[in-house]
Amino acid sequence: MLTRIICFVLFAVLVGGVFGQCDSLNMRLVGSWECPSDDMAGDNSGDIGKIGDYVILAQKTDYFFVYSDCDSLWIIDVSDPTNPTLATVYTDTVFSDTLAKIRCFTYKDEGGDSGYIYVNYYGGGREYFRVLKLTSGNPPTITPMGIVDSVIYAPNSTRTGDWVYNSNSIHVDDPSDPVRGTTVLLIEGYRSPPDGGDYRPQLDKTSSENYMAYSGWVWGDEWDEEPAELIALSKISNSTTDVETVRIMGCWRGSYEGHTGYSIAINETLGVVALGTDYGVTFVSIDDIEDSIWYADPIATWYCHYPVSDLHWVGDYIYVAEYRPYVIDASDLWESGPDTIGHYGLPPYGPRELLYDDGYLYTRSSFGDLVIYEFDTTMQVDEGGDSFLDEEFRIFPNPILQNQRLVLDKKLKKP
């Protein structure tokens, strides 16, 4: 890992005039862990989760490459972010002696460094869904629980409440007996383009408390076979039975001229869906998607130079995995637009997936490494030796603490 970082630093020095240095928020790399195998290496997408002090990593097995080596859940202990260590590895062989390949996973933190991991596998000639229980310990234990056999191929997974959504809808209220729900679709709008086109499986899927959204490719003669992005926004109505209702509220052609979306994220508080594409992040209103059904004007677009591989909302801030990790203030999209308030200039080969939690940003690089960044929010205010620590002040914006301001009673010539 050290060799990789040194090589990347030398490269970044050569192109420093283009890519710049560390951001003003003092995002700094504090720790990293290198996968001991090639199980997570490469540019394929993966999943990242966190239960207590454990980060969960896995690379997805593509539908057309079921014989690849993406078969392990890697559980990393990040209780000391400066020294992440491998806690345990889990592989599944329930239907054959051959290790099952991981399609996707999502998770639920139950507190106390314990929780559930919901995994879609391909193994023994079948697609299946498995519930795993992670229990803290030294090392932590992973206990296999319920299975739903013969499910539909699932490239992405998300969870809200006691429902896991992939290409299936699975009720996980009883972890030992997950149930594939009977899905009732009340369609308002389109699940495919109104002017024709062939819809392909989703690239990403996400959910909030009341909404689910997924993105996918559409090919059609109208667009000269150029792939265009389709966002389908659904209203979720959860029940306590094995019947689950999803109301499709509307679809939106979110990308144009062949720019493909790789990630999608919902901020229900702001009423915004964010789509990461080849050229940046496009923000569109939930209301606009519901009202216009297909042609919704984006609120704003944040531009970058490389494809966006992952997005993660925390309050008014969205964390972006591009060539390097970015922090964007999206609190005022309708007026001033998205504002880049932080980035790290020298990532080890770029982040693929990311997750923010309690002051730290956890990312998986294209080499399968876990890289941890910390935000330094320490601030000193001084002018000519006079301290203002006793003065009343407020702080904003802050990527750790939201919706705050910095207001000083005296003018500073040199903060």
N, C-alpha and C positions, 0 to 999 in steps of 0.2 A: 504493500500500500504506500509506503514511504517513497519507493522508487517512482510509483505512478504520480504522486503529488509533485515530486521534484521535477519530473519530466514536464508535467503540465505547467508548473510555475515558469520553467524556462521558455516554454511555448508562449505563455501569456505575456512574458516580458517582451518578447519580440513583437507581439501584436498589441501591446499595452495602449498604444495611441488610439486603437480602435475600440477595445473592450473596456478600458478604464481600470480603476482600482476599487477597493472596498467602499461600500456605501456609507452615507453619513450616519446611519444608525449603528455603525460598528458591529455589523453581523460578522461573527468570527467563527472559524472552524475550530471546534473544541475536542472532537473525538471521531474515530472511524474504526470500522471493523471490516475485515476482508474475508469474503466467503472462501472457505478452503477448497471448494470445488467449482466447476463451471456450471453448476445447476442454475445459477441466476445471471450468468454472464450473457451479454448480447443486448441488442436494441429492442427485443420483444418487450411488450408491456408486462407489468406485474401488479401485485397488490401489496399494500403496506398497511399495517394496523398497529394498535397499541393498547395493551391491557395492563394497567398499573405500570410497573417498571419494566415490562417486557414489550419489545417491538417485534412484530411478526412480519416476516418477509417471505414472498414466494413469487416466482415468475410464472406467467401463464403459459400453458401449452396451447398452441394454435390448433384450430380445427383440422388443418391440413398437415400438421406435423405432430401427430399423436405419439410418435416414437421418439420424440426428443427427451432430454433428461430432466425435465422440470417436474420433479416428483417429491420435493421436500418442502416442508414448512420449517423455516429457520426461526427459532425463538432466541432473541438477543436480550441479555440483561443490560439495561441502560440506567440502573440505579446510580451509577457513577458515569455521567455523560462523557467524561474525559477518557474513560477506559471501558467502552462497551465490550462485553464478552459473550461468547456463545453459551446459552443456557441449556438448550436441548434441541433436537431435531426430530421431526415426526414424519414417517412415511406410512402409507396405507396399503394393505395387501388383503383386504377382506374377501375379494372375489377371485383372486389368483395369487400365485407366488410372485408374479411380476409386480413391481412397484407401480401403483396407480399414478397417472399423470394429473397434475393440478390444472383445472380449468380457471378457477377464480375462487376467492373467499371474501367473506365479510365477518364482522365480529361484534361482540357485546361485552363491555366491561361491567362486571358485577361488583367491583370494589375489592379492596384487600388483595390486589395483584392477582385476582382470579376472574375468570369469565368464560365465554363461549366463542368458539371459532366455527363458522359455518362454511364448509368447503364443497365445491363441486369437483368431482373426480371423473376420469376416464380410466377404467381398468377392467380386465376380465371380459372385454368385449362389450361393456355397457357403460352408460353414463349414470352416475349416481350422486346423491347428496348425503353428506355426512356431518353430524354434529360432534364436535370435540370439546371437551371441558379442560381448560387450562387452570391448574391449581398451583399456587405459589409454593415454593420450597427450594431446597438446595440439593439437587436441581429441581426445577418445577416439573410437575407431571402433566401429561396429556392423556386424558381418558376418553376412548372412543365411546360414543353414545348412540343415538338413533340414526337410522339410515332410511332414505327414500330411494328405492331402486328404480331403474329405468326412467330417468327423467330426460327432459329435452336438453340438448347441448346448450351450455350457458357460457358465453365469453366474458360476462361481467355480472357482478352481484352487488346488491345494496340491501340495507335493512332499515325498517322503521317499525318501532314497537315490537310485536311478536311475529312479524312477517318478514321473510327473506324473499326478495325479488331478484330473480335472474331471468332465464327464459321460462321459468316456472314461478309459481307463487306458493311458498311453503310456510305453514304455520308452525312456529317453533316454541309455543307456549310450554309444551312438555318436551324438554330436550331429549328425553329417552324415547319419545314417540312423535317425531315430526310428521306432519300430515300435508300432503300436497293438496292445496285448496282447489275448490271449484271456482274458477274465475268467471265473473259476469262482466262483460264489457258493454257499457252504455256509451255508444259512440256519438260524440258531438264534434264533427269536423272530419278530418281525414287521417288515416293511418298510412296512406301513401299519397304521392302528389296528385292533385286534381287534374293535371295535364299529362298524366301518364308517367311511366318510369318503373324501374325494377328495384324494389327495396332489398337491401342486404342486411345481415345481422348487425346489431348495434356495436359501436366502437366503445361506448362508455355508458354507464347507468348510474344514477344518483337519486337520492330521495331526501325529503325533509319531513316534517311532522305531517303535513297534509298533501304534499305533492311528490310525484315521481317524474323524472325526465330521463330520456335516453336519446342518444345520437346514433346516426347510422349513415350509410352511403345510399345514394339513389343514382341509378343509371337510366338514361332515357334518350330517345331520339331528339327530343326537344332541346337537349343540351349537348348534342353532338357527342354523346357517350362520355362526356366529362362527368366525373363524380361530383355530386352536390350534397351538401349536408342537410339532413332532416332531423329536427328536434321534435319529438313527440312529448307533450306535457300532459300528464294525467293527474286527476284528482283522486286521492286515495280515501276510501271509506273502509276502515278496518272493522272487523267484527270479532267476536270471541269464539266463533264457530269455525268450521273448516270451509266456510264460504267467504270469499273475499271479493269485494267489488272495486273495480277500477273504472273511473269515468274518464275517457280520453277527451280532454278539453280543447286541444288544438295542436296543430303542427306548424312548424316554421322552417322555411328553407334558410338555414343559418349561415351557409357558406356559398361563395360564388366563384366562378371561373376555376373550378377544380381545387379550390383550397379546402382541404379535408379537416374535419374536427377530430381531435384525438382525446379530448376530455370535456367533461361537462360538470357543472356544479350549481346548486340551488342555494340562494339566500332568501328564505321566505320572509324574513324580517324586512329586508329592503325591497322585496317583491321583484327579484331579479334572477334570471338564469344567465350563467356565464358559459361561453363556449370557447375552448382553446383550439386554435387552428394552426395552419402553416405560418400565418403571419402575425399572430397575436391573440388577444382575447376580445371577443365580441360580447357585449352586454345587451340583453333584451328583456323587456318588462314581461312579467307573468301575465299581467292584464292584457298586454298587447297580443300575446300569443293566443290567449283565450278569445279575444275580441275579433282579431283579424283572420284567424284560421288560415295560415300559410304565409301571407306576405306582411310581416311585421317589420317596421323600421327599427333598427338597433338604437338603443339609447346612446351608446358610445362604443368606441373601439380603442383598445390599448395595443400599440404596434410594437413588434420586435423583429429580430433578424432570423430567428430559428423557430422550428415548430414547437408548439407548447404541448408537453406530454402529460401534464397533470395540473389540477387546480384544487385548492383547499380554502374554503371560507372559514374565517373566525371573526364574528361580529361584522364590522364594516370593512375589514381587511381581507384581501384575497392573496393567497400565497401561490406563486406561479413557478412551475418547473419548466424552464426553457434551457438555453445553453448554460445558464446559471440560475440560482434561485432568486426570485424577486418578491418584494412585498409591495402591494398596491393598495392605496387608500381609495375605496370606492364609495365613500359615504355621501358624495355629492355628484353622482354620475350625471344627473339631469342638468346641472348648472356648469360646474367646472370640469367635469369629466374625471376619469381615473388619474390618479397622481402616484407616480413611482416614488416611494419614500424609502426604499432600501433594496440593496442587492449585494451579492457577494461576487467579487470579480475573478476569483481563481478557484472554481470548483474542480474537483478531480473527475474530469471527463463528463461533467454535466449530470444533473439529476434526471431520473426517469419518473419516479413517483415521490411524493412528499406528504408529510403530515406534521402539523404544528400542535404542540402541547406544552403549556406551562413554561413559556419562555424559550423553548428549544424547537428547532426545525429539524425533522428527521427525513433524510432523503436516501433513495436507492440509486446508485450510479449505474451507468450502462455496463459496468464490469461486475455488478452484483454487490458492490460494497455498500455498507451502511455508513453514511456521513452525517454527522451531527453538527448543527450550527447553533450558536447562542447569540441572543440580542443583548448588547450592553446598554442598559438604560441609565447607568450612573451619570449624573450631570453635576458640574460645579459651576456656580455663577459668581463671578468676581470681577471687580474693576478697581485697579490701582491698590490692591490689597484690602479693599473694603468688601467684606462678605455680606451677602444678602440672605444668608440662611435664616435669619430671624424675621425676614420680611414675608408677608403673606404672598403666596404664589400658587398658580395652578398650571398643570402641564397638559399640552396636547400638540399634535396627535401622538400617540404612543402605541406601538404595535403590540405591547403587552397589556396595558391598561387602556380601555377604550374611552372615547368621548371625553377627553380632558384637554385643558388649555394651560399654557404658561403665561401668566400675567404678572409683571413686575411693577412695583410702585414707583421705581426710579428708572430713568433712562440709562441704558448701557451703551457706552461708546464701543466697547470691545467685549462682547460676551464670550 
